[in-house]
């Protein structure tokens, strides 16, 4: 009896195993990047950069583009153009042109997060110009544009100034119950090179402005995303008297009107505090530890008072730069640092439901401050 049951179980397992779909690598078109160009007739030009898995293929980096009404329809049409089945499990980057936002066609991108073949950690970016042209261009020094873009975004989000924007975060920011606007990296082709040029600031589904790499660092820091950053500060010498730095510059230094200071941010931590709920007063503070790596003038760094003056001057400069970013966000009505989330977490639901945050954010008072700590001076790499 036991033997009969065992044989029945084995037979069932064999039947189930025989029904599994097998994927042969040589018979798959492996997509690494997917791009969407929105058209004025509310259709999409969908482009896919894929790897040719055949070992004897001369060109393993290929791009196919189709016009479609939906992403599912695009997948069907792309498969019609390929010799092997489209495999989207290796998609690393989703690229969007600006018209996706201008024409309010962003909902189709949200649907990708519900597709089990797309991972939540896929990176999302905006392209300056046509996505199709970016993906189909024949680059001499880039063997595969999809994997290159993934590495470009990975490097700048993990180790530099660009905030993280994954498909999961993209969908989360689109949730109407959350009050934080999106920040998306902008990718641009310059000849045979592809660069990450700046950040696109959104209000809802509209692109309303952009942020420089330096402003991108402040955004990352205040949002609690740890990052290292090489910061360059150019200060007019006339402004050094407020901190006393002018007393510690050697007289035989250069005759330039400005002084250049370069330091590396080793560690930073940002926090936002609601100080007055009725008048919408906020304090935004960034604490950072830095290594001073370069000063364009001969400066008396052996003197402790000179180091204190340097710290005081850098605090003034960085606080001013940070406040400019906060004022820009208010003028654009782009709450990319999540003050709305802070407000809702600290007041009652009844109180938060009475306020229209989209109208209230530009009237809020945001006081920015940077607290800098100098760990080392004269660091050499």
C-alpha positions in Angstrom: 0.0 0.0 0.0 2.8 2.4 0.9 4.7 1.5 -2.3 1.5 2.3 -4.4 1.1 5.7 -2.7 4.7 6.5 -3.2 4.5 5.6 -6.9 1.4 7.8 -7.3 3.2 10.7 -5.7 6.2 10.3 -8.0 4.0 10.0 -11.1 2.2 13.2 -10.1 5.5 15.1 -9.6 6.7 14.0 -13.0 3.5 15.2 -14.6 3.8 18.6 -12.9 7.4 19.0 -13.7 6.7 18.2 -17.3 4.2 21.1 -17.5 6.7 23.7 -16.4 7.7 26.2 -19.1 11.4 26.2 -19.9 13.3 29.2 -21.0 16.4 28.6 -23.1 18.7 31.6 -22.9 19.6 31.3 -26.6 16.0 31.7 -27.5 15.2 34.8 -25.6 15.5 38.5 -26.4 16.7 40.0 -23.1 15.5 43.6 -22.6 17.7 45.8 -20.5 16.1 49.2 -21.0 12.5 50.2 -21.9 11.6 53.7 -23.2 8.3 55.6 -23.7 7.9 58.6 -26.0 4.4 60.1 -25.6 2.8 61.5 -28.8 0.3 64.3 -29.2 -2.4 61.8 -30.3 -2.0 60.1 -26.9 -0.2 57.1 -28.2 3.2 55.8 -27.2 6.4 55.1 -29.2 7.8 52.3 -27.1 11.5 51.4 -27.6 13.3 48.4 -26.1 17.0 47.9 -25.9 17.8 44.2 -25.8 20.7 41.8 -25.8 21.0 39.3 -28.6 21.8 36.0 -26.8 23.0 34.1 -29.8 26.8 33.4 -29.4 27.6 34.1 -33.1 25.6 37.4 -33.2 27.8 40.3 -34.5 25.8 43.0 -32.8 24.5 42.0 -29.4 23.1 45.4 -28.6 19.9 46.1 -30.5 16.9 48.3 -30.3 13.3 47.8 -31.5 10.6 50.5 -31.5 6.8 50.3 -32.1 3.8 52.6 -31.9 1.1 51.4 -29.5 -1.8 52.5 -27.4 -0.8 50.7 -24.2 2.3 49.0 -22.8 0.7 45.6 -23.2 0.0 46.3 -26.8 3.6 47.5 -27.3 4.8 44.2 -25.9 2.8 42.2 -28.4 4.0 44.4 -31.3 7.6 44.1 -30.2 7.4 40.3 -30.1 6.2 40.4 -33.7 9.4 42.1 -34.7 11.8 39.7 -32.8 13.0 36.3 -33.7 12.7 35.1 -30.1 10.4 35.8 -27.1 10.8 39.1 -25.3 12.1 38.6 -21.8 11.5 41.6 -19.6 12.8 40.2 -16.3 16.2 41.8 -16.8 14.8 45.4 -17.4 17.0 47.7 -15.3 15.9 51.2 -16.5 12.6 52.7 -17.7 13.0 56.0 -19.6 10.4 58.6 -20.2 10.3 61.7 -22.4 8.9 65.0 -21.0 5.7 64.7 -23.0 4.6 61.8 -20.8 4.1 64.4 -18.1 3.0 67.3 -20.3 0.2 65.2 -21.8 -0.7 63.6 -18.5 -0.1 60.0 -19.8 1.8 58.8 -16.7 -0.9 56.3 -15.6 0.4 53.8 -18.1 3.7 53.7 -16.3 2.0 53.0 -13.0 0.6 49.8 -14.5 4.1 48.4 -15.0 4.4 48.1 -11.2 1.5 45.6 -11.2 3.2 43.4 -13.9 5.1 40.6 -12.1 7.7 40.5 -14.8 8.9 44.0 -13.8 10.8 44.3 -10.5 10.1 47.2 -8.1 13.8 48.3 -8.1 13.8 49.2 -11.7 15.2 52.8 -12.1 13.1 55.5 -13.7 14.5 58.5 -15.4 13.5 61.3 -17.8 15.3 61.8 -21.2 16.1 65.2 -22.7 14.7 64.7 -26.2 13.6 61.5 -27.8 14.0 58.2 -25.9 13.9 56.3 -29.2 16.9 58.3 -30.5 18.9 57.8 -27.3 18.4 54.0 -27.3 18.9 53.4 -31.0 22.0 55.6 -31.4 25.2 53.6 -32.3 27.7 54.4 -29.5 31.3 53.6 -30.2 32.3 53.2 -26.5 29.1 51.8 -25.0 28.6 48.1 -25.8 25.1 48.0 -24.4 23.1 51.2 -23.6 20.7 49.5 -21.2 23.4 48.2 -18.8 25.4 51.5 -19.2 22.4 53.6 -18.1 21.8 51.3 -15.2 25.4 51.7 -14.1 25.2 55.5 -14.6 22.1 55.8 -12.4 23.4 53.3 -9.8 26.7 55.2 -9.4 25.1 58.7 -9.1 22.2 57.6 -6.8 24.3 55.4 -4.5 27.6 57.4 -4.3 26.8 60.9 -5.5 24.1 63.6 -5.8 21.1 62.1 -7.5 18.1 61.0 -5.3 16.9 57.4 -5.8 13.8 56.9 -8.1 12.8 53.3 -8.6 9.5 52.0 -10.0 8.3 51.3 -6.5 9.1 54.9 -5.3 7.6 56.3 -8.5 4.3 54.5 -7.8 4.4 55.4 -4.1 4.8 59.1 -4.9 1.8 58.9 -7.2 -0.3 57.8 -4.3 -2.8 60.6 -3.6 -2.7 59.9 0.1 1.0 60.9 0.2 2.2 64.5 0.0 5.7 64.3 -1.6 6.4 65.4 -5.1 8.7 63.4 -7.3 12.3 64.1 -8.3 13.6 62.4 -11.4 17.1 62.3 -12.9 17.5 63.8 -16.4 19.6 61.8 -18.9 21.0 63.6 -22.0 23.0 62.5 -25.0 26.0 64.7 -26.0 27.5 63.3 -29.1 28.8 59.8 -28.4 28.4 60.3 -24.6 25.4 59.9 -22.3 25.4 62.0 -19.1 23.2 62.6 -16.1 22.8 66.4 -16.4 20.3 67.5 -13.7 17.1 66.7 -11.8 13.5 67.3 -12.9 11.2 68.7 -10.1 7.6 67.8 -10.3 4.3 69.1 -8.9 1.8 66.2 -9.2 2.3 64.9 -12.7 3.8 68.1 -14.2 7.5 69.0 -14.5 7.8 72.5 -13.0 11.5 73.0 -12.7 14.9 71.5 -12.4 17.7 71.2 -9.8 21.4 71.4 -10.2 23.7 68.6 -8.9 24.6 70.7 -5.9 20.9 71.2 -5.1 20.4 67.5 -5.7 22.8 66.8 -2.9 20.8 69.0 -0.5 17.6 67.2 -1.6 19.2 63.8 -0.9 20.5 64.9 2.5 17.3 66.4 3.8 15.3 63.4 2.6 17.5 61.1 4.7 19.3 59.5 1.8 23.0 59.1 2.9 25.5 60.1 0.3 29.1 61.2 -0.1 29.6 64.4 -2.2 32.5 66.5 -3.3 31.3 70.1 -2.7 33.0 73.1 -4.3 32.4 76.5 -2.7 33.4 79.8 -4.3 33.4 82.7 -2.0 34.0 86.4 -2.7 36.9 87.6 -0.5 34.9 90.7 0.5 32.5 88.3 2.3 35.2 86.7 4.4 35.3 89.4 7.1 32.0 88.2 8.6 33.7 85.0 9.7 37.2 86.4 10.2 38.7 84.1 7.5 40.4 87.1 5.9 42.8 87.4 8.9 44.3 84.0 8.3 45.0 84.2 4.6 48.7 84.8 3.9 49.4 88.2 2.3 51.6 86.7 -0.5 48.6 84.6 -1.7 47.0 85.1 -5.1 45.3 88.3 -6.1 42.0 86.6 -7.1 38.8 88.2 -6.0 37.4 84.9 -4.8 38.6 81.9 -2.8 37.7 78.3 -3.8 37.2 75.7 -1.2 36.6 72.0 -1.9 35.5 69.5 0.7 34.2 66.0 0.8 31.0 65.3 2.7 31.8 62.1 4.6 28.5 61.8 6.4 25.3 63.8 6.5 21.9 63.6 8.3 18.8 65.7 7.5 15.7 66.3 9.6 12.5 68.3 9.2 10.6 69.6 12.2 7.1 71.2 12.3 7.5 74.1 14.8 4.0 75.7 14.4 1.1 73.7 12.8 -1.3 76.7 12.5 1.2 79.0 10.7 3.0 76.1 8.9 6.4 76.9 10.2 9.1 74.3 9.5 12.8 73.9 10.4 14.9 72.0 7.9 18.4 71.1 9.2 21.3 69.2 7.7 24.2 68.0 9.9 27.3 67.1 7.9 30.9 65.9 8.6 33.4 67.0 6.0 37.1 66.7 5.0 38.6 69.9 3.6 40.6 68.8 0.6 41.5 72.0 -1.2 41.8 75.8 -0.6 42.9 78.0 -3.5 44.7 80.4 -1.1 47.5 79.9 1.4 45.6 79.5 4.6 46.8 79.1 8.2 45.2 75.7 8.9 47.6 75.0 11.8 45.8 77.8 13.8 42.7 76.5 15.6 41.0 79.9 15.4 41.5 79.8 11.6 39.8 76.4 11.4 36.9 77.8 13.4 36.6 80.8 11.1 36.6 78.4 8.1 33.9 76.3 9.7 31.8 79.5 10.4 32.2 80.7 6.8 31.2 77.4 5.3 28.2 77.2 7.6 27.1 80.6 6.3 27.6 79.7 2.6 26.0 76.3 2.8 23.0 77.5 4.8 22.5 80.2 2.1 22.7 77.7 -0.7 20.3 75.4 1.1 17.8 78.2 1.8 17.9 79.1 -2.0 16.8 75.6 -2.8 14.0 75.6 -0.2 12.7 79.0 -1.6 12.9 77.6 -5.2 10.8 74.6 -4.2 8.2 76.9 -2.6 8.1 79.1 -5.7 7.6 76.1 -7.9 5.1 74.5 -5.5 7.1 71.3 -5.6 7.2 69.6 -2.2 10.0 67.3 -3.1 11.3 67.1 0.5 8.0 65.8 1.9 6.9 68.6 4.3 3.3 67.4 3.7 4.2 64.0 5.1 5.8 65.7 8.1 2.7 67.8 8.7 0.3 64.9 8.4 2.4 62.7 10.8 2.3 65.4 13.5 -1.3 66.7 13.4 -4.6 64.9 13.9 -6.3 63.4 10.9 -9.3 65.8 11.4 -6.9 68.8 11.2 -4.9 67.5 8.2 -8.1 66.7 6.2 -9.1 70.4 6.4 -6.0 71.6 4.5 -5.3 71.5 0.8 -1.6 70.9 0.9 -1.1 71.8 -2.8 -2.3 75.3 -2.0 -0.8 75.5 1.5 2.8 74.5 0.7 3.8 77.8 -1.1 2.6 79.7 2.0 4.7 77.7 4.5 7.7 79.1 6.2 10.8 76.9 5.8 13.9 77.8 7.7 17.0 76.0 6.4 20.2 75.5 8.4 23.4 73.6 7.8 25.6 72.5 10.8 29.1 71.6 9.5 31.8 69.7 11.4 35.3 69.7 10.0 36.9 66.3 10.6 40.2 66.8 8.8 42.0 69.4 6.7 44.4 68.9 3.9 43.3 65.4 3.1 45.1 63.9 0.1 43.7 61.1 -2.1 
